[in-house]
């Protein structure tokens, strides 16, 4: 009985670790997709891209006169 309880607890902790890792991976993928989308948008609009130390992408467009 005690052995089964220990086994169950280790399996549970393993599952939560996998779940956390999976959540982090999806978050990273979403962030990179957002960056790519911003870059694509900027290229389409003939804009300049500046990536700061925080790796945020700021878009500065030339005013069209």
Beta strands, then each sheet from edge to edge (+ up, - down):
strand 1: 47-51
strand 2: 57-61
sheet 1: 1+ 2-
end
